[in-house]
Amino acid sequence: MTNLSAANRLRYDLSGKAALVTGAASGIGLATATMLARNGCAVAINFLAGDARGPEAVANLRQEGLNVIEAPGNVGVAGECEAMVQSAVQRLGRLDLLVNNAGTPGVTALIPPSRLDLITEELWGSVLEVNLLGVFRCSKAAAPFLKESQGAIVSTASIAGLNSAGSSMAYGATKAGVVSLTKNLARGLGPEVRVNAIAPGAVNSSWQIAWTDEQRQSSMEKAALKRRCEPEDLAEVIVFLGFGASMVTGQTIVVDGGLTL
């Protein structure tokens, strides 16, 4: 089963709107930034300083005539994260949507729940700083601007934060934290700002976890739609939650092709 072509996806008139997408050098973040920009939105693309994919992505989108800017910075570092948000909003002139997409598995191979010996303090530290505290830091820094514009926040959680094991129990715990944080941010920032999240399943992306061909095939066979998600599938839902869905807040939308059914 094939995914929708770009021509068949939802279209929005986002001229005059501005968004910041974290972790946008590749994968879901880049697909989201691209979809927003192609719909007329000005987009700040966040990436880790030194990651050549970030400037390359910005250059490619600018060649299309799209309004995108670089916003380098590590959301996992207190102070640096907030400074990145402030700088991006200043350059954009406003902020209508924050997409908290930056994340890390902290490992390159799956750690089964039985292997507690492999769940180290270092692993906990890395995934907590980026996956959970980074979401809070960015949201807190962006909140005043989003309240002014009556904007929205969409964060990337995971089915690992709901009912799947994920890459490790530490990773799953941070994503469960994103689900909880989404609800409380929606309570705290409403009625001016809507706050939602998506929970992706298996995604064809340049993620750090090494999937075997057997694991990829298994994830497709288990899914009701018999395929893995593409980054654009997640981007479509993020854009909808950001600029449509006017009565949806505090929700985490599972986007997994029926993998967890």
Secondary structure, DSSP 8 states (H G I E B T S, - for coil): -----GGGS-----TT-EEEESS-SSHHHHHHHHHHHHTT-EEEEEE-TT-THHHHHHHHHHHTT--EEEEE--TTSTTHHHHHHHHHHHHHS--SEEEE-----S-SS---TT-GGG--HHHHHHHIIIIIIHHHHHHHHHHHHHHHHT-EEEEE--GGGTTS--S-HHHHHHHHHHHHHHHHHHHHHTTT-EEEEEEE-SB-S--SS---HHHHHHHHHHSTTSS-B-HHHHHHHHHHHHHS-TT--S-EEEESTTTT-
